[in-house]
Amino acid sequence: MLGGKRDIIYDSDGSLSLYFDGVNRTKTTMIAKYPHIYSDNPNHCFAPSNTSLWDDTWLCDSSLIIRRIMITNLIGSSYYYSFNGVTMYVAPIQN
């Protein structure tokens, strides 16, 4: 894969949030290298107490549902160039 490494870690019991900023939160999501999620949700995502230990990682509370979608194995290289640089818009489905 091309590009930098990005991570989404789901913490269901709150054990990682204690190491992050000392506050116990359950069902959190740790995101690494997704600055747009952090900047768009300042009331729901938190920066670490010590930024040098966490390498561009933020903690988001349970009110945000974060999922990653990856599309692989497009048919033929011509399809890659058709979608390269095109913005993808995703909306949650209510039902």
NUBA-459524 format. One record per residue (C-alpha): residue in three letters; chain; x negated, y, z negated. Coordinates in steps of 0.1 Angstrom, whole numbers. Layout:
// NUBA-459524
["ALA","A",[X,Y,Z]]
...
// end
This chain:
// NUBA-459524
["MET","A",[0,0,0]]
["LEU","A",[-11,35,6]]
["GLY","A",[-11,63,-19]]
["GLY","A",[-18,66,-56]]
["LYS","A",[-6,42,-83]]
["ARG","A",[27,50,-100]]
["ASP","A",[44,32,-128]]
["ILE","A",[78,29,-144]]
["ILE","A",[78,11,-178]]
["TYR","A",[111,3,-196]]
["ASP","A",[108,3,-234]]
["SER","A",[139,-13,-248]]
["ASP","A",[129,-14,-285]]
["GLY","A",[112,20,-288]]
["SER","A",[78,5,-297]]
["LEU","A",[59,26,-271]]
["SER","A",[75,59,-280]]
["LEU","A",[59,58,-315]]
["TYR","A",[24,57,-298]]
["PHE","A",[35,83,-273]]
["ASP","A",[45,112,-296]]
["GLY","A",[54,97,-330]]
["VAL","A",[92,99,-326]]
["ASN","A",[111,66,-326]]
["ARG","A",[134,65,-296]]
["THR","A",[151,33,-283]]
["LYS","A",[157,25,-246]]
["THR","A",[132,49,-232]]
["THR","A",[114,49,-198]]
["MET","A",[78,58,-194]]
["ILE","A",[69,73,-160]]
["ALA","A",[34,78,-147]]
["LYS","A",[26,100,-118]]
["TYR","A",[62,112,-112]]
["PRO","A",[59,149,-121]]
["HIS","A",[91,159,-103]]
["ILE","A",[112,138,-127]]
["TYR","A",[96,154,-157]]
["SER","A",[99,189,-144]]
["ASP","A",[136,184,-132]]
["ASN","A",[146,170,-167]]
["PRO","A",[129,191,-194]]
["ASN","A",[156,183,-220]]
["HIS","A",[154,145,-214]]
["CYS","A",[117,139,-207]]
["PHE","A",[88,146,-231]]
["ALA","A",[51,152,-227]]
["PRO","A",[27,132,-249]]
["SER","A",[12,147,-280]]
["ASN","A",[-23,140,-266]]
["THR","A",[-23,144,-229]]
["SER","A",[-58,131,-224]]
["LEU","A",[-48,96,-237]]
["TRP","A",[-17,93,-214]]
["ASP","A",[-30,103,-179]]
["ASP","A",[1,121,-164]]
["THR","A",[26,99,-182]]
["TRP","A",[59,112,-196]]
["LEU","A",[86,96,-217]]
["CYS","A",[123,100,-207]]
["ASP","A",[152,92,-231]]
["SER","A",[180,68,-225]]
["SER","A",[202,94,-208]]
["LEU","A",[182,91,-176]]
["ILE","A",[184,60,-155]]
["ILE","A",[152,57,-134]]
["ARG","A",[148,31,-107]]
["ARG","A",[123,27,-79]]
["ILE","A",[132,16,-44]]
["MET","A",[105,2,-22]]
["ILE","A",[110,-6,15]]
["THR","A",[85,-30,31]]
["ASN","A",[81,-50,62]]
["LEU","A",[97,-26,87]]
["ILE","A",[101,-42,121]]
["GLY","A",[73,-30,143]]
["SER","A",[50,-1,138]]
["SER","A",[72,23,159]]
["TYR","A",[97,23,130]]
["TYR","A",[71,34,106]]
["TYR","A",[64,65,127]]
["SER","A",[102,72,130]]
["PHE","A",[106,74,92]]
["ASN","A",[72,88,82]]
["GLY","A",[76,121,64]]
["VAL","A",[114,120,64]]
["THR","A",[130,129,31]]
["MET","A",[152,102,16]]
["TYR","A",[182,112,-5]]
["VAL","A",[196,88,-30]]
["ALA","A",[228,92,-51]]
["PRO","A",[241,69,-78]]
["ILE","A",[271,48,-70]]
["GLN","A",[299,53,-95]]
["ASN","A",[315,19,-90]]
// end
